[in-house]
Amino acid sequence: MRTIILFVMLSSAVCLNYSQSVKHRENGWYRIIDGQEDSIASWPIVTVKEFATLRLDKDSFGKAVIIGNISKHKLQAWADSTEQLIGKRMGFIFNDTLITAPRVNMRIESGAFQISSPANYDMQSLYKSLLKEKKDSLDALFKTNGWENDMLFFNQLDQEKQDSIINTLDYVDAHSIIKGFENK
């Protein structure tokens, strides 16, 4: 049975650039705090490297959307945060720009989310950027710990297979594997 994401999207345009007035924020989901000039919380609920899967899809109106799931290691934090935000908004920030800020209707224990934009934002480019960010975070993790990637093999794969590999790797699991090998 598929999980249905019950976000009510705001009808006003939410693609706003906050980079001129606030510090840089890591790409990810944040609480929106009403009644403040800078209404985006300082700390993310989850970041892109904590996404387990991503896929580009279309909503019921035929608009491109990104559908994803949170890493199993962040499910409890996601569920607790969405429960605390019922009736309030949470926002997805990318490159210091608020892409979407849906109102949360219920606790989301599945870790599912959807990124959509009421403006004419290029969701396909965003999707590719998110996959690249996820891949880059994994590459940096491996490189920092002395592991080499088999880029010759990886680069021979078509884009769909490369994306599939990136989507199957979980940052926290990769970190645990590396640390596990260090302890032996």
N, C-alpha and C positions, 0 to 999 in steps of 0.2 A: 504494500500500500504506500503510495507516495505521500510525502509530507506536503501539506499546503502551507505556503507562507502567507500569513495574514497581516500584511502591512497595508495601511491606508496611505497612499502617496499624497503628498501635499499638492494642491493644485497650482500653487505659485511656483515660479522658477526658483530653483535652489542652487544653481551653479554660481557660487559667489567666491571670489578670490579674496582670501583673508591674509595673503602673504605680506601685504604692505603694512598691516597693523599689528601682527602677532608673530611670535616665534615660529620656526619651522616645526611641523608636526609630521611624524612618521605616517605613511599611508596606512589607512585602516578605518575601523569603526570606532566612533566616539560618542559619548553622551552629549546631548545638546542641553545646556543649562539655560532655561528661560529667565529673562529679567536681567541679563548681563550684557554689556557691550560686546565683549568677545564671548559668545555663548557656547563655544566648543570647549569641552573639558580638556585639561592639559595632558591627560594620560589616555591612551587608547584602551578600548575594551579588548580588541584583538587587532593585530597588524597583518599585513599581507603574508608575511612569512609563516603566520599561524593559520593560514587557509589550507585546508586539506585538498579540496578540489575546486575547480572553476570550469565553467563551460559557457559559451556564448549561445544564446537561445533567443526566441521571440516571445513576447507576451501575447495576451489575447487580442491586442490591437495591432499586432504585427510589428511592434517596435522592438528593436534589439535590446536585450537585457543580459546581464551576467548573473548566472546562478552559481552559488557556491556552498560549500560546507566548511565549518570550522574544524580544526584539528581536534581529534578525540581528547587531547591533553588540555584543551581550553573549553570543552563543552560545558563544564560546570560553571565556569566564569561567565560564559555566554548566556546560559540559561538564567543564572542569578541576575545578571545585568538586564536582560530583557524583561524579567519579572519586575525589577525595580523601576523600569522605564514604561510600564504599562500606562497608556494615556499620554505619554511624553514622546519626544522625538530622539532619535539617534541619527547620526550623520556619517556618511562615508566620505572621507577626506582622501584626495589624490593630488599630490603636488601642491599642497596647501590650498586646494580648492574644494569647497563643499560640493560634491557631485549630486547627492541625494540626501534627504532628511525625512524619512518616513516616520509616521507615528506608530508606536508599538502597541499592538492590540492584545498580545498574550505572551506568556512565557514560552520561549522557543527552545525546547530541550534537544531537538534534533541537530542543532548547529547549522541549520539551513539559513541562507540569506539570499537576497536578490538586490542587485544594483541596477537601478534604472534612472533615467533622467528625463524630466519633463521638457528640458531644453533640447536643442538639436546637437547634443554632445555625441562625438564619434565613439560609440560603445565598442566597435571592433578594435580601434586603436587602444582604447583603455584596456580591453581584454588582453591584447598582445603585450601591453606594458606591464600588466599585473603578472602574467606568466613569466615575463623576463625578470621582473623583480623577484619573484619566487625562485627562479633558477639562479639568479645572481646571489641571493642569500645562501642558497645551498652550496654554490661554487665557492663562495667566500668561507663558509664553514669548513668545507673539505680542504681548501688550500691552507687555511690558518692552521689546520691540524696535520699538515704534511701529506695529504692525500692528493693524488693526481686523477683528473678525469680523463677518460678515454674519449677525447674530443674527436679523434679520427673516426671512431665508430659512431658516435652521437651525430656528428655532422653529415654522415652518409644517410641517415634516416630522413624520411619526408617529414614535413612540418607537423602533420597530424600525429605521427609516432613520437616526435620530440615532445610535443605538448602532452601526450599521454604519459610519458615517463615523468615529466615535471609534475604532473597532477597526481602521480602515485607516491611521490616522495613527501614525507612529512618531516618538517624541520626538526621538531623535538625528537622524533624517532632517529633521524640521521645523527643528531647530536649525541643521543644515548648510545648508538652503535659505535661512534667514534670513541666516546669515553670508555665504553666497554672494552674495546680493543686496547686502549691505553692501560687498563687495569690488569691486563693479562701478562 
